[in-house]
Amino acid sequence: MQIKDSTQAMFERVSKRLAALESLPACSDKQLASELADKGFSRRDFMKWAGAMTAALSLPASFIPLTAKAAEMASRTPVIWLHMAECTGCSESLLRSEDPSIDSILFDIINLEYHETVMAASGYQAEQNLENAIKKHHGNYILMVEGGIPKKTEYFLTIGASGRTGTEECRHAAEGALAILTIGTCSSYGGVQAAAPNPTNAQPLDKIISKPMIKVPGCPPSEKNIVGNVLYFVMFGATPPVDAFGRPTWAYGHRIHDLCERRGHFDAGEFVQEFGDANAEKGYCLYKVGCKGPYTFNNCSKLRFNSHTSWPIQAGHGCIGCSEPNFWDTMSPFERPLGNTPFHTAFSGYGADKTADTVGSVILGVAAVGLAAHAVVSSMVKSK
């Protein structure tokens, strides 16, 4: 009874918020219904997508109409997207033009006030567009930052004619932001730019500014993980619950290993021993050729990539742990089991490594050890 009351109260709160947003003018002249129709999506397709997104956000099925309405209200949401030290892969994940999904269409109708990759302006005009957007929507926009930021080595990243550094631009834009999202592992945890020896002293955004933020790591993250956080904010006016590393639990609450299509082979002790062998052709578990799925929290196995058709493990290569902090240093070499690397010799013979060699009666106990280890790490991070 208590859960029903809580759910009903939440439903009413979201309904009131969306009704209030509906009275506000749209920031974009694009309408979701017409954009979907132009791309060949029916209302039925849209409602199926709303149902899938509602489930992904761990909301009750009764919220499907509200999720759909929140998507239609997205044109009321101004977004400023900054590029720091990165490869633009996160933007490509979301904004690709060929065979667009409903997720990318939805993001297209959001008022994307500043995004260096897709906007026509450059040079002085681009800088002026950013300043105008910050002033016009001060206190009401969502700031998204892609890429790591050099700290105390600012000469590695200066921007535009003004010569403002990446650090200065992030701080300036964050000052008037209503919500801040770090898009991709580089802005969330430093990414490959921060890998040893880190010559530019690249840092995640939370080492540059001290405001609350939601982290959406991955190389790149799924487009649904980006859009889903925008929808959540539109619906609730707040950022979603996060784990010990700042990631939204609706997207990063389970390990890759938990929902992997090859999990049955892991439990049965059926492993690919080397790439291209007979076991690889049979679709056996990739753990012994380096898969980091047992240590990585993400929803790749559910959402997949390339219009949700495939993902790395399905394609035949193990997870590299790209949504975990410092993955480039702690998860490499990517084609060897984690416990067999020099960096992890202290953990060799435990967790997934032990399971891979002695599956059977001890598998549940070993899994519990792995979960306990993650709980210890999480508590240590929380205590900092």
N, C-alpha and C positions, 0 to 999 in steps of 0.2 A: 504493500500500500504506500509505503514511504517512497519507493522508487517511482511509482506512478505519479504521485504528487509532485515529486521533483521534476519528472519529465514534463508534466503538464505546465508547471511554472516556467520551465525553460522554453517550452513551445510558445507560451503566451508572450514571454519577453522578446523572443526572436520575432514574433508576428508584429509586435508593436514597433520594434526597431525598423523592420522592413517597411512598415506603413509610413513611418516618419521619413525614411529615405526616399520613398516614392514621391513625396511632396517636394523634394529638392530637384533643381534642374539637372539634366544630364550633362556631364562634362564632355561627352563625345556625341557627335551627331549620328553615330552609327547605332542601329537597333539590332538586338540579338536575333529576333525573329526573322527579319529580312536577310541578315547575314547568313543564318543557317539555311534559309530557303535557297539563297543564291548558290550555296555550296552543296545542295542536294540532300540536306538533312530535314526530315519531317518532324512534326511535333512529337510523334511517337518515339523517334530516335532520341530527341532531346530529353523526354521524360525517362527513357531507359538510362541515358547517361546520368540524369539527376539521381536516379535510384542507385546506380553504381557509385556515384560520388558520395551520396548519403551513407552508404554502407562503408565506404573507405574512411569516412570521417568518424566512424563508430557511433553514428546517430541512429535513433529508432526509425523504422520505415515510415512512421507518421510524419517525419520531417521532409519527405521527398518533395511535397509541394513548396515548402519553404526554401529548400535548396534550389529548386527551379526558379523561384522568385528572386532569390539572392543573385543568381546568375544574370537574371534580367535587369537587376539593379546595379550590376557591375559598372555600367557606364557612368555611375555617380562617383566612381573611385579614381582619383588621380594618382598616377604612379610616376616616380622618378627613379630611373635605373642607371646606376653608375658603373663604369667599367674601370677596374684597377688592373693589377698584374694577372692576366688570365689568357685563355685561348679562345674565348667567346663560345665555347662549346655549350655552356648552359643556355645562352640566348638561342643558339641553333636548335637545341633540344625543344625549345618552346615555340620559336617563331618561324620554323621552316615553312616554306610556301607550298611545297608539293604535297598533295594529299593531306590537307590540314584536318586535324581532329577537332571535335567540339571544344576541347581544352584550348587549343591554339586560337580558334575563332573567338572564344570567349575573351581571351587575353587581348585580342585585336580590338575589341570594342571598348576595353578599359581605356581611359584617357591616359595614354602613355605620353606624358609631357616631355620626357627627355630620355633618349636611348641612342647612344652614339652610333650603334651599328645600323639602325634602320631609319634614322631621321635624315632628311635631305640637307639640313643646315650643317655647316662646318665652320671652323675658325671662330671669328668674333661673333657671328650669328648664333653659333651653337652655345657659346658661353652666355650670350644674352638670353637665349631661350631658357637655360638653366636658372639664371637669376630671376627671370620673369615667373617661371613656374614656382620657385620657392616662395616668392613674395605673394603671388596670386593665391596659392593654396596653403599658405603657412598654417601649420597646425592641423591640416586635414589630409595630407597625402601619405601614401605608403612609399617608403624608401627601400629600394632593392639594390644591393651591392654585390657585384660579381668580381671576384679576384682578390688576391692577397694585397696587402699594403706595406710597402717598405717603411720601416720606422727608424728614425735617426740616420737614415741613408736616403733622404728624400730625393737626392739628385737622380736616383734610379727611376723616378716616376714623377715627372712634371707635366702639367696639362695646359695646353692652349697658349695663347699669346701672353696671358697674365703670368705664366710660369708658376701658377699655384700647384702645390704638391698634392699627391693623392690623399695624404693625411689631412691636409687643410680642406680639400674638397669634401671628403667624407664628414668631417666635423661640421662644416658649414651646412651641408644638406641634412645632416641628422638633427640639427638644432630645431628645425620646424616640423619634423616628421611625426605623424600620429602613430605609426608603427614602422618597425625596421625589420627587414628580412635579409639574411645573408644567403645568397643563391650560389650553391655549389660548395665544394670542399675548400677551395682556395680562400674565400672570404669567411667561411665558417671556422676553419682550423689552420689555414696557411697553405695547405695543398702542396703541390709539387714545388712551388716557389720557395716554400719554407723547408724543403728537404735538405738534409745535411749536404754540404756545409752552409747552406743558406747565405750566399754571398751578399744578397740585397737586404738581409734581415727582414724578410717578408713576414708579416704578422696577420692573424685573423682580425676581423673588424672589432671584436670585443677587447682587443689590446690597444685599439686606437681611440675608441669612445667608450664611455661607461654607461650608456643607456641600455635598457632592456631590449632584447632582440630575439627573433625566432630564427633558428638555424636550419637550413634546408640543404644538407650536404649531399654529395654525389658527384661523379665525373662522367656525365652530368647527372643531376637529379631528374627524375621523371617529371614530365610536364604536369601531371596530376598533383605531384607533391608541391609544385609551385602554385598552381591555380587553386588547389584545395585550401591552402593557407589564406589566400585572398578571400575565398568564399566564406571561410570560417570567420574571418574578421568582419566581412560585410554582415554576416548573420548575427554575430554576438557582440561586435564592437570591442573585441579583445582578442589577444593571441591565444592559441590553443595550449593545453597542458603540454609540458615538455619533460624529457628525461634528464638524467644527470649531465648530459653533454649539450643541453639546449635544443635538442631535436624534438619536433612535435610527435607525441606518442602515437597519434593515429597513423602516422606514416612510418615511424621508426621503432615501433613497439615490439616487433618480432625479429628474430634472426633470419637471415637468408636460409639457413639450414632448416628452420622449423617448417617452412612451406615449400621446400625445394622439390621439384618433380623427381629428382634422383635420390631422395632421402631413403626410399625403400631399399635401394642398392647399398647405401651406407650401412643401414641396420643389418643387412644380410651379409656384409663383409665382401661385397662385390665392387672392386675398384679398378679404374684405369691405372695401369702401371706405368705407361708412357704414352705420349700423344701418338695417335695413329695405330695403336695396337687393336687386337680383336675386341677387347673389352670396351674400347672407345666406340667402336662400331655398334656395340650392343647398348650404348647409353648408360654405362656403369658410372658410379660415383667418381668425381674428379678430385677428391680430397688428396690422394697421394701424388697428384701432379700439381698440387699447390692451392687448391680451392680454399678460400678463407671464409666460406659461408658460415661455419660454426661460430665465428667470432664477429660477424658483421650484422648490424641491425639496419634493415631497410626492407622495402616492400617490392623489390624488383621482380621477384617471382610471381607476384600477383598482377602488377601493372605492366611490366615488360616495356620494350622500346620499339621504335620503328612502327608507329601506329599500333602498338600493343601486340605485335606479331611474334616477337622473339626477345631473348635476353642472353647475356654472355654464356651462362651455363647451358642453356638449350643449344646454343651455337657450338658448344664443345670446349670452351675455355672456362676455368674456374673463376670464381669471384676473387677480386684482388683487394676487397675490403675498403673501397674508395670512400665510403661514407663514415669511416672511423677516423678519429683524431690521429694525426701523424702517420697515416697509413703508409706513406711512401717509404718511411724508414722502418716502421714496425712490422709491416706485412711482407716486405720483400726478403728474398727473391720470390717473385710471384708464381714461379712454377715448382716451388718446393713446399712441402708441408711446414706449417709454422713451427712446430716443435723441433724440426730437424735443421733449423737455421742457427748459426752461432749466436745471434742476438737473443734467441729464446732457449738456449740450452738449459736454463734453470727450470723451464717448464716441460722439457722433453719427457715423454712417458705419461703425461697427464692429459685430461680433457679429451678432445677429439683425437689426439695422437694415440693415446692409449686405446681408445675405442677402435680405431682403425686396425690395430693389431690383435685385439682380443675382444671381438664382438661376441655377443651372446648374453650370458646371464648377468654380466656386469654392466650392460649398456645403460640401464636406467640410473645406476649409481654414478657412473662416470658423467652422464648428462647433468646430474644434480651437482657434481663438483664444478662443472663448467658454469652453471647458473650461479652457484655460490660465489665463484671467483668474480663474475661480473657484478654481483651485488656488492662485493667488497670494494671493487674499483669505483662503482657508482657512489657508495657512501663516502669514499675518500674524496671524490670530486666535489660532492655536496658540502663537505666540511671545510673546503678551501675558501 
